[in-house]
């Protein structure tokens, strides 16, 4: 007769005596090879038991069995009570349950099978599980109520498939725990049937035992973890990282991370950085506090590191530089762009930019734009400030360049102040008129002296003579080829046949 409260059952499988002995031997070897792994799964605090009435405090409810529920010394039956003698008068009267350990508790009392069969489902229950979740499956067993020539063999199953090595209790009257882990593969959630089976019997009197505190669910890990610290010495200091091998459990939580840098200062956080003022060897210690939801635990590790004096950021960082670009050929507006610092890895370094355009106006920012109001040569200076918060140090670097503005028309010049000028002229003290075309130019320049003749031309970059032209015979028009000169403003000093010198400025682009 089968007593089934609910859930699926697995039929008994008939085997010969020889097969039964061989089966028991193979399962015993399996237990010997895997018992350590199975026992490790017991090292936890149950927090979410999915099993209903796993401690049998509600009596004979919530589970199924291949055995009938009967009183008396009847082979292949079970009963739920406080002591074995309530089931059979031949059983002990003082072996209490595992949960409470006294006469007020209850547990499953089994009068084991005697026939040469295996695979009897002693207990089973259907539960709902989550895909991908790891579950702990465990139970406590009272090994025997009577003598037995062979040890008892028990196994845990999910949907009829064994999920544990064979559990072989000792031949004693003390409660023993067996457990293993099982994971629902994939992402599919749904019901499963878990069962506890007796795997051996040899027609002997015995195999009378108790079952209590059946557990299937998530498990609180012990408050234990491994800790290590890593560091990386940089030119600006030392970067530290805390590496913990923490349990993969929703109950485990890191409460705090504390660093002692060995120089009288401390820090916090999983990752941190520190700058040492002096060179030397320091013992750095990392302390981590954690909890598994029930108790607190602490781990501490120390390492010795050797550091050098941090590098001054002004000694290491690249020097600033900038470009100058006019908006157009005849525009007084210029754009200034810093070019050396934009691609440099300035981790943790703050930069400040200050521009002085040389005409009494200033600006900030990595790039700037400015419009001049008069012709002239201006000294434009860029000052870059470097601030290192780790060293609490600020330093600066300055670079200056000249800007030549030559776009505004003097009174009397026949040049359209809005559009580009085809030529520029300079009047002297006589009726002679000196003209230059084009301006700006690419270095190919034409000079003309109306009502006069050109004898020589000197081209000056500031005070320096960079090119000189001597005409074999003075003439009114002269062509100059200056493609080798760098871009910029130049002054041309033109001498006529009478020795009079006139100056005119032009821009070569």
C-alpha positions as CSV (number, residue, x, y, z in Angstrom):
1,X,0.0,0.0,0.0
2,X,1.3,3.5,-0.8
3,X,0.5,6.5,1.3
4,X,0.6,9.6,-0.8
5,X,-0.5,13.0,0.6
6,X,0.5,14.8,-2.6
7,X,3.3,14.9,-5.2
8,X,4.7,12.4,-7.6
9,X,6.3,9.1,-6.5
10,X,8.8,6.8,-8.0
11,X,7.8,3.1,-8.2
12,X,9.9,0.5,-6.4
13,X,12.5,-1.3,-8.6
14,X,12.9,-5.1,-8.0
15,X,16.5,-6.4,-8.1
16,X,18.2,-9.7,-7.3
17,X,20.3,-10.2,-4.1
18,X,23.5,-10.1,-6.2
19,X,22.5,-6.8,-7.8
20,X,21.6,-5.3,-4.5
21,X,25.0,-6.1,-3.0
22,X,26.8,-4.7,-6.0
23,X,24.6,-1.6,-6.0
24,X,25.4,-1.0,-2.3
25,X,29.1,-1.4,-2.9
26,X,29.2,1.1,-5.7
27,X,27.2,3.7,-3.8
28,X,29.5,3.3,-0.8
29,X,32.5,4.0,-3.0
30,X,30.8,7.1,-4.3
31,X,30.2,8.3,-0.8
32,X,33.8,7.8,0.2
33,X,35.0,9.9,-2.9
34,X,32.5,12.8,-2.4
35,X,31.7,12.9,1.3
36,X,33.8,16.1,1.9
37,X,32.1,18.0,-0.8
38,X,28.6,17.0,0.5
39,X,29.4,17.9,4.0
40,X,30.7,21.4,3.0
41,X,27.1,22.2,1.9
42,X,26.0,21.9,5.5
43,X,28.3,24.7,6.7
44,X,25.6,27.4,6.6
45,X,22.6,28.9,8.4
46,X,19.3,28.0,6.8
47,X,17.3,31.2,6.1
48,X,14.6,30.4,3.5
49,X,13.4,26.8,3.9
50,X,10.9,26.0,1.0
51,X,9.9,22.7,2.7
52,X,6.6,22.6,4.4
53,X,6.6,20.8,7.8
54,X,10.2,19.8,7.4
55,X,10.5,19.5,11.2
56,X,7.2,17.4,11.3
57,X,5.8,19.6,14.0
58,X,2.5,19.5,12.1
59,X,2.4,15.7,12.1
60,X,1.7,13.6,9.1
61,X,0.9,16.4,6.6
62,X,2.5,18.1,3.6
63,X,4.5,15.2,2.2
64,X,4.2,11.9,0.4
65,X,5.8,8.5,0.9
66,X,6.0,5.1,-0.8
67,X,5.4,3.6,2.7
68,X,2.1,3.4,4.5
69,X,1.4,5.4,7.6
70,X,0.9,2.8,10.3
71,X,1.3,2.2,14.0
72,X,2.9,-1.0,15.2
73,X,6.1,-3.0,14.4
74,X,5.2,-3.3,10.8
75,X,8.0,-3.5,8.2
76,X,8.0,-0.9,5.4
77,X,5.8,1.7,7.2
78,X,6.3,5.0,8.9
79,X,4.9,7.1,11.7
80,X,5.3,10.7,13.0
81,X,5.7,10.9,16.8
82,X,7.9,12.1,19.6
83,X,9.7,8.9,20.3
84,X,10.3,5.6,18.4
85,X,8.4,3.5,20.9
86,X,5.2,5.3,19.9
87,X,5.6,3.5,16.6
88,X,6.8,0.1,17.8
89,X,7.1,-1.2,21.3
90,X,10.4,-2.7,20.5
91,X,12.0,0.7,19.7
92,X,13.7,2.9,22.2
93,X,11.6,5.2,24.3
94,X,14.1,8.1,24.9
95,X,15.4,9.0,21.5
96,X,13.9,12.5,21.1
97,X,13.6,14.6,17.9
98,X,16.5,16.7,16.5
99,X,14.6,20.0,16.5
100,X,13.7,20.4,20.1
101,X,15.5,17.4,21.7
102,X,12.7,16.6,24.1
103,X,9.3,14.9,24.2
104,X,7.5,17.9,22.8
105,X,9.0,17.5,19.3
106,X,8.1,15.1,16.5
107,X,9.9,13.4,13.7
108,X,9.6,10.8,11.0
109,X,10.0,7.3,12.4
110,X,10.7,4.6,9.8
111,X,10.3,0.8,10.2
112,X,12.5,0.1,7.2
113,X,11.9,-2.2,4.2
114,X,13.1,-5.8,4.7
115,X,12.5,-7.2,1.2
116,X,15.2,-7.2,-1.4
117,X,14.2,-3.9,-3.0
118,X,15.8,-0.6,-3.5
119,X,14.6,2.9,-4.2
120,X,11.9,3.3,-1.6
121,X,10.7,6.9,-1.4
122,X,10.6,7.6,2.3
123,X,9.6,11.2,2.0
124,X,8.8,13.6,-0.9
125,X,7.4,17.1,-1.5
126,X,6.8,19.3,-4.5
127,X,8.2,22.9,-4.4
128,X,8.5,25.9,-6.6
129,X,12.1,26.9,-7.5
130,X,13.7,29.8,-9.4
131,X,15.8,29.3,-12.6
132,X,19.5,29.5,-12.1
133,X,19.2,29.6,-8.3
134,X,21.5,27.4,-6.1
135,X,19.7,25.5,-3.3
136,X,20.9,23.6,-0.3
137,X,19.2,20.2,0.3
138,X,19.8,18.6,3.7
139,X,18.2,16.5,6.4
140,X,19.1,14.9,9.8
141,X,19.0,11.2,10.4
142,X,18.8,9.1,13.6
143,X,20.7,6.1,12.2
144,X,19.0,3.1,14.0
145,X,16.5,2.0,16.5
146,X,17.5,-1.6,16.3
147,X,20.6,-3.7,15.3
148,X,21.6,-4.0,11.7
149,X,24.3,-6.0,10.0
150,X,24.7,-3.5,7.2
151,X,24.9,0.3,7.2
152,X,21.9,2.3,6.0
153,X,22.1,4.1,2.6
154,X,20.0,7.2,1.8
155,X,19.9,9.5,-1.2
156,X,18.4,12.9,-2.1
157,X,16.6,13.2,-5.5
158,X,15.1,16.0,-7.6
159,X,12.5,15.0,-10.1
160,X,13.7,11.4,-9.8
161,X,17.4,12.2,-10.4
162,X,20.0,11.7,-7.7
163,X,21.6,15.0,-6.7
164,X,23.9,13.7,-4.0
165,X,26.3,11.0,-3.2
166,X,24.9,8.1,-1.1
167,X,24.6,9.1,2.6
168,X,25.7,6.3,4.9
169,X,25.1,7.1,8.5
170,X,27.2,5.6,11.2
171,X,25.9,2.6,13.2
172,X,25.0,4.7,16.2
173,X,22.0,6.4,17.9
174,X,23.2,10.0,17.5
175,X,21.6,12.5,15.1
176,X,23.7,13.1,11.9
177,X,23.3,15.7,9.2
178,X,23.7,15.1,5.4
179,X,23.4,17.7,2.7
180,X,24.3,18.7,-0.8
181,X,23.7,21.5,-3.3
182,X,21.4,21.6,-6.4
183,X,21.0,24.3,-9.0
184,X,18.0,24.8,-11.3
185,X,19.7,25.0,-14.8
186,X,18.7,27.7,-17.2
187,X,16.2,30.5,-16.5
188,X,13.1,28.4,-16.2
189,X,11.3,28.6,-12.9
190,X,8.6,26.2,-11.8
191,X,7.7,23.2,-9.6
192,X,10.1,20.3,-8.8
193,X,9.6,17.2,-6.7
194,X,12.3,16.5,-4.1
195,X,12.5,13.2,-2.3
196,X,14.5,11.2,0.2
197,X,15.0,7.5,-0.7
198,X,16.3,4.4,1.1
199,X,18.8,2.9,-1.4
200,X,19.6,-0.5,0.2
201,X,18.1,-3.4,2.0
202,X,19.1,-7.0,2.3
203,X,16.2,-8.8,4.0
204,X,17.7,-8.2,7.4
205,X,16.0,-7.1,10.5
206,X,16.9,-3.5,11.0
207,X,17.0,-0.3,9.0
208,X,14.8,1.3,11.5
209,X,15.6,5.0,11.7
210,X,14.4,8.5,12.1
211,X,14.3,11.6,9.8
212,X,14.0,15.2,11.0
213,X,14.6,18.9,9.9
214,X,14.4,18.4,6.1
215,X,15.6,21.6,4.5
216,X,15.6,22.8,0.8
217,X,16.3,26.5,0.1
218,X,18.9,29.2,0.0
219,X,21.6,29.2,2.6
220,X,23.3,31.8,4.7
221,X,27.1,31.5,4.1
222,X,29.5,31.6,7.0
223,X,30.9,35.0,7.8
224,X,34.2,34.3,6.2
225,X,36.2,35.6,3.2
226,X,39.7,36.0,1.8
227,X,41.3,39.5,1.5
228,X,44.1,40.9,-0.5
229,X,45.4,44.4,-1.4
230,X,47.0,45.6,-4.6
231,X,48.8,48.8,-5.2
232,X,50.3,50.7,-8.2
233,X,53.0,53.4,-7.6
234,X,52.6,56.3,-10.0
235,X,54.6,59.6,-10.4
236,X,52.0,61.4,-8.3
237,X,51.5,58.8,-5.5
238,X,50.1,55.3,-4.9
239,X,46.8,53.9,-6.0
240,X,45.4,51.1,-3.7
241,X,42.7,48.5,-4.4
242,X,41.0,46.1,-2.0
243,X,40.3,42.7,-3.4
244,X,38.0,40.4,-1.4
245,X,36.8,36.9,-2.3
246,X,33.4,37.4,-0.9
247,X,30.6,34.8,-0.7
248,X,28.1,35.0,-3.5
249,X,25.0,35.4,-1.3
250,X,22.3,38.1,-0.9
251,X,22.9,37.9,2.9
252,X,26.6,38.9,2.7
253,X,27.4,42.6,2.9
254,X,30.6,44.6,3.3
255,X,30.1,47.1,6.1
256,X,33.4,49.1,5.9
257,X,36.8,49.3,4.3
258,X,39.6,51.1,6.2
259,X,43.2,51.9,5.0
260,X,46.1,52.7,7.2
261,X,48.9,54.1,5.0
262,X,51.7,53.7,7.5
263,X,52.5,57.4,7.7
264,X,49.9,58.4,10.3
265,X,47.1,59.0,7.8
266,X,44.1,56.8,6.9
267,X,41.6,56.4,4.1
268,X,38.5,54.5,3.2
269,X,36.7,52.9,0.2
270,X,37.3,49.9,-2.0
271,X,39.7,51.9,-4.2
272,X,41.8,54.9,-2.9
273,X,44.9,56.9,-3.6
274,X,47.6,58.4,-1.3
275,X,50.6,60.7,-1.7
276,X,53.6,60.2,0.6
277,X,55.5,63.4,1.5
278,X,58.8,61.6,2.0
279,X,60.6,58.7,0.4
280,X,60.9,55.4,2.4
281,X,59.2,52.1,3.3
282,X,55.7,52.1,4.7
283,X,53.5,49.3,6.1
284,X,50.1,49.7,4.5
285,X,47.2,47.8,6.3
286,X,43.7,47.1,4.9
287,X,40.8,46.2,7.2
288,X,37.4,45.1,6.0
289,X,34.3,44.6,8.2
290,X,31.4,42.4,6.9
291,X,28.3,40.5,7.9
292,X,26.4,37.5,6.7
293,X,23.2,38.8,8.2
294,X,23.7,37.0,11.5
295,X,27.1,37.9,12.7
296,X,30.0,40.3,12.0
297,X,33.5,39.3,10.8
298,X,36.7,41.2,10.2
299,X,39.8,40.6,8.0
300,X,43.0,42.5,8.1
301,X,46.1,42.4,5.8
302,X,49.3,44.4,5.7
303,X,52.0,44.9,3.1
304,X,55.2,46.8,3.0
305,X,55.8,49.2,0.1
306,X,58.7,51.5,-0.8
307,X,58.0,54.8,-2.4
308,X,60.0,57.8,-3.7
309,X,59.2,61.4,-3.3
310,X,56.4,62.3,-5.6
311,X,57.3,64.1,-8.8
312,X,56.5,67.8,-9.0
313,X,53.7,68.1,-11.6
314,X,55.4,71.1,-13.1
315,X,58.5,69.0,-13.7
316,X,56.5,66.2,-15.4
317,X,53.7,67.7,-17.3
318,X,54.3,69.1,-20.9
319,X,54.7,72.8,-21.4
320,X,51.8,74.7,-22.8
321,X,51.8,76.1,-26.3
322,X,49.1,77.8,-28.5
323,X,48.3,78.6,-32.0
324,X,47.1,82.0,-33.4
325,X,44.6,82.2,-36.3
326,X,42.9,85.3,-37.7
327,X,39.3,84.9,-38.6
328,X,40.0,86.2,-42.1
329,X,42.7,88.1,-44.0
330,X,41.6,91.5,-43.0
331,X,39.8,90.7,-39.7
332,X,41.0,92.0,-36.4
333,X,39.6,89.0,-34.6
334,X,41.9,86.1,-33.7
335,X,41.4,82.7,-32.3
336,X,43.9,81.3,-29.8
337,X,44.0,77.5,-29.1
338,X,46.1,75.7,-26.5
339,X,47.6,72.6,-28.3
340,X,50.0,70.7,-25.9
341,X,47.8,69.7,-23.0
342,X,44.6,68.4,-24.5
343,X,45.8,64.9,-25.2
344,X,48.0,64.4,-22.1
345,X,46.7,62.0,-19.4
346,X,46.2,64.4,-16.5
347,X,44.6,62.1,-14.0
348,X,43.6,64.1,-10.9
349,X,45.3,67.3,-12.1
350,X,43.2,70.4,-12.4
351,X,44.2,73.0,-15.1
352,X,43.5,76.7,-15.2
353,X,44.1,78.9,-18.3
354,X,44.7,82.7,-18.3
355,X,45.1,84.8,-21.5
356,X,46.6,88.3,-21.7
357,X,46.1,89.7,-25.2
358,X,48.6,92.6,-24.8
359,X,46.1,95.4,-25.2
360,X,44.8,95.5,-21.6
361,X,42.2,92.8,-22.0
362,X,42.2,89.2,-20.7
363,X,40.2,85.9,-20.9
364,X,40.1,82.4,-19.4
365,X,39.6,78.9,-20.8
366,X,41.7,76.5,-22.9
367,X,40.7,78.3,-26.1
368,X,39.9,82.0,-26.5
369,X,39.0,84.6,-29.1
370,X,39.8,88.3,-29.2
371,X,39.2,91.3,-31.5
372,X,41.7,94.1,-31.6
373,X,40.8,97.7,-32.2
374,X,44.0,99.1,-33.6
375,X,46.9,98.1,-35.8
376,X,50.1,97.1,-33.9
377,X,52.3,94.3,-32.5
378,X,50.9,92.7,-29.4
379,X,52.4,90.3,-26.9
380,X,49.9,87.6,-26.2
381,X,50.7,85.5,-23.2
382,X,49.1,82.2,-22.0
383,X,49.6,81.2,-18.4
384,X,48.6,77.6,-17.4
385,X,48.1,76.8,-13.7
386,X,48.5,73.1,-12.6
387,X,46.9,72.1,-9.4
388,X,47.6,68.6,-7.8
389,X,45.0,68.0,-5.0
390,X,47.0,64.9,-3.8
391,X,50.0,67.1,-3.1
392,X,48.0,70.2,-2.5
393,X,50.4,72.1,-4.8
394,X,49.9,74.7,-7.4
395,X,52.4,75.7,-10.1
396,X,52.3,77.6,-13.4
397,X,53.9,77.9,-16.8
398,X,53.7,80.9,-19.2
399,X,54.4,81.2,-22.9
400,X,54.1,84.5,-25.0
401,X,53.9,85.1,-28.7
402,X,53.6,88.2,-30.9
403,X,50.5,89.1,-32.9
404,X,50.9,91.6,-35.7
405,X,47.6,93.4,-36.5
406,X,47.6,95.2,-39.9
407,X,44.1,95.5,-41.0
408,X,42.9,99.0,-40.2
409,X,43.0,101.7,-43.0
410,X,44.7,105.0,-42.3
411,X,42.9,108.3,-43.3
412,X,43.4,109.1,-46.9
413,X,44.1,105.5,-48.0
414,X,42.0,104.5,-51.1
415,X,41.1,101.2,-49.5
416,X,37.6,99.9,-48.8
417,X,37.6,99.3,-45.0
418,X,35.0,96.5,-45.3
419,X,36.1,94.3,-48.3
420,X,39.6,93.0,-49.1
421,X,41.9,95.6,-50.6
422,X,43.6,94.8,-54.0
423,X,46.5,97.1,-53.2
424,X,47.9,99.3,-50.4
425,X,49.6,102.6,-51.0
426,X,51.9,104.9,-48.9
427,X,52.3,108.6,-49.7
428,X,55.5,110.4,-49.1
429,X,56.4,114.1,-48.9
430,X,56.4,114.5,-52.7
431,X,53.9,113.7,-55.4
432,X,55.3,110.2,-55.7
433,X,52.9,107.5,-54.6
434,X,54.1,104.0,-53.5
435,X,51.8,101.1,-54.0
436,X,52.0,97.4,-53.1
437,X,49.9,94.6,-54.6
438,X,48.5,92.2,-53.4
439,X,48.2,92.5,-49.7
440,X,48.1,90.0,-48.0
441,X,50.2,88.0,-50.4
442,X,51.8,84.5,-50.8
443,X,55.2,86.1,-51.2
444,X,54.9,87.3,-54.8
445,X,54.7,91.1,-54.5
446,X,54.5,94.0,-57.0
447,X,55.7,97.5,-56.0
448,X,55.0,100.6,-58.0
449,X,56.1,104.2,-57.5
450,X,54.0,106.6,-59.5
451,X,55.8,109.7,-60.6
452,X,59.0,108.2,-59.4
453,X,61.5,105.3,-59.8
454,X,62.5,102.5,-57.4
455,X,66.2,102.0,-56.9
456,X,66.2,99.4,-54.0
457,X,64.0,97.5,-51.6
458,X,64.8,96.2,-48.1
459,X,62.4,93.6,-46.4
460,X,62.5,93.6,-42.6
461,X,61.2,91.2,-40.0
462,X,61.1,93.5,-37.1
463,X,64.6,95.1,-36.9
464,X,66.2,92.4,-39.0
465,X,66.9,92.7,-42.7
466,X,65.8,89.4,-44.3
467,X,65.8,90.3,-48.1
468,X,67.3,93.1,-50.2
469,X,66.6,94.0,-53.9
470,X,68.9,96.3,-56.0
471,X,67.5,97.4,-59.4
472,X,70.2,97.7,-62.1
473,X,68.3,100.7,-63.4
474,X,65.8,102.6,-61.3
475,X,62.2,101.9,-62.6
476,X,58.7,102.6,-61.5
477,X,57.6,98.9,-61.0
478,X,59.4,96.1,-59.3
479,X,58.4,92.4,-58.8
480,X,59.6,90.6,-55.6
481,X,59.6,86.8,-55.1
482,X,59.6,86.0,-51.4
483,X,58.1,82.5,-51.1
484,X,60.8,81.3,-48.7
485,X,59.9,83.8,-46.0
486,X,57.8,82.5,-43.1
487,X,54.3,83.8,-42.7
488,X,53.8,87.0,-40.9
489,X,54.1,90.8,-41.1
490,X,57.0,92.5,-42.8
491,X,58.1,96.1,-43.4
492,X,59.3,97.1,-46.9
493,X,61.7,100.1,-47.1
494,X,61.7,101.4,-50.6
495,X,64.4,103.9,-51.8
496,X,63.8,106.0,-54.9
497,X,66.3,107.3,-57.4
498,X,66.9,110.4,-55.4
499,X,67.7,108.4,-52.2
500,X,64.4,109.1,-50.5
501,X,63.2,106.1,-48.4
502,X,59.6,105.2,-47.8
503,X,58.2,102.3,-45.6
504,X,55.2,100.2,-46.2
505,X,54.0,97.1,-44.3
506,X,52.5,93.9,-45.7
507,X,51.3,90.4,-44.6
508,X,52.6,87.2,-46.1
509,X,50.4,84.2,-45.6
